[in-house]
Amino acid sequence: MNAPMPITLQRDAHGRLVLIDAEGVEHVGVVPVRVFPLSDPAGPVSLVGTDGRERLWIARPEALPAAAKTLLDEELARREFAPVIERLLEVSTFSTPSTWTVDTDRGRTTLVLKGEEDIRRLNGSALLITDSQGIGYRIADAKALDRRSKRLLERFL
């Protein structure tokens, strides 16, 4: 009886992520999905096939071999675009919809808040703000914002 083949992650010629499972079957185009992206971003990851079905559960991504971990991290970074708001500069109105100008960890941008329900409280004083385009912006600690930013934000909370 042969020992099972180790699980391998690699990229194909088109840049797609490929999982070769323990039986040696190639699953082309798998997509990594964090199981708890907000509460445990370093936690378990599921590799999902093009049909939407889970191909592999990775309970401890940090335990992967270095090459596989690097590929997984690269793919997750491509999928997870969640700028961190560092400062609120201006809001167009204190009712919704409202256009906000903010400084993020990726530069200055403008977003449209459709409704107050698009601001979700996370652990502690962290917030997730979803704009009209569906992009999620995080505020790591609302209490740590500068005074002006806090005043602008409090009008919506």
Buried (B, 14 or more C-beta within 10 A) or exposed (E): EEEEEEBBBEEEEEEBBBBBBEEEEEBEBBBBBBBEBBEEEEBBBBBBBEEEEEBBEBEEBEEBEEEBBEBBBEBBEEEEEBBBBBBBEEBEEEEBEBBBBBBBEEEEBEBBBEEEEBBEEBEEEBBBBBBEEEEBBBBBEBEEBEEEBBEBBEEBE
